[in-house]
């Protein structure tokens, strides 16, 4: 088994995070290709994902290049840790935020 992709991912991720001991990588192979599952310390999630997901996107692109070198399709899944700091914005949720008439009028400052 060629596990250069695992070594590469481990090297890159451990260089980015503050808690390299908490980095865990699971590698599975099936008919669709190689799936790398990454788990990191919750405090390090922002460093792995980056602004607007750019760091994660770059890591995925580099993993695909490593995979092409080895004639394999490599995908990366980043596990969201328990107790992650992700907060759902009211604008993104499916439930509408209802305001009273008085609150709406106060917002308009009429």
Secondary structure, DSSP 8 states (H G I E B T S, - for coil): ---HHHHHHHHHHHHH-S-GGG-EEEEEEETTEEEEEEE--GGGHHHHH-GGGHHHHHHHHHHHHHHHHTT--EEEEE---TT------TTTSSS-----HHHHHHHHT-
